[in-house]
Amino acid sequence: MNRIDRLSAILVQLQSKRVVKAQEIADRFNISLRTVYRDVKALDEAGVPVIGEAGMGYSIMEGYRLPPIMFTREEATAFLTAEKLVEKLTDVSTKNQYTSAMLKVKAVLRHAEKDYLQNMEQHIEVVENPYLPNRSSETAHLQNILQCISNKTVLQMDYFANHNHQHSSRKVEPVGIYFQGEHWYMVAFCQLRNDYRTFKCSSIKKLAITEIQFHQQHPSLKSFLNKVTKERELKKVVLLVDKSVLPFLGNQKYYSGFVSEKDTGAQMEMTFLTGSLKGFVRFFLMFGDYADIVHPKELKTLLHEVMDAVGKRNQ
């Protein structure tokens, strides 16, 4: 990227939030801090009202705005790709909001880029896994949850817990949402349990935004997830799997904690990290006649126990 393009991109970045640290700019463009300082000075000399806050970062004077932004063809295509993902992986409310935003993006494009996007739209698609339940009717309540996070408002919800098949009514203080394994989850402080809990959004049967404000300072979602990951006891599993069966594992290997693989010739050495060896055994049974357990021995013991139980049950 030449310097003129980088200066324009830095100006857009400075307008993206209240304060931008110099290190953020350096990391984004892979440049030194000294170069960042020179670039910001160049913007200032060009008449851009950049405010430098010692030890904090840079900000743009309130009220200053760029002229209407013209997106590049590549940026517009990235928006289109994201629209396809939003359509399949979020709920109706979020989809509608994103569609509205995309109309505004398309409105500022030149005619050539509009024609290009219209043509590209038929060449991008997100196909749902046919072996997983249809998510099209799922109500994830994402926008309401995010609204309550922003306003620090308590949520009242009726929740169905899959692990014990029980309904409960709870008031929660939402911390954040994340997507994993085909579903959205909400992390929140549960006033009923007086502790943090993770709730599957599709299991929220009814949700209402209350007028109750909460003032407790909750940890960030990222720090919460990092803490949970560290506290969770993960066990390492190493397998030697015949290459002929690898194409049939698909995404299932990722759901079972796949970490890495190494080619050993006729077989592939695959490493997993799992929180449940008992659960991993069920996954292993799918292709166990094409694989060898290298580690741990405990997995072999569990495998024999399950196979013996299956044999006795079906004598």
Order of alpha helices (4+ residues) and beta strands (2+ residues): alpha-alpha-alpha-beta-beta-alpha-alpha-alpha-alpha-beta-beta-beta-beta-beta-alpha-beta-alpha-beta-beta-alpha-beta-alpha
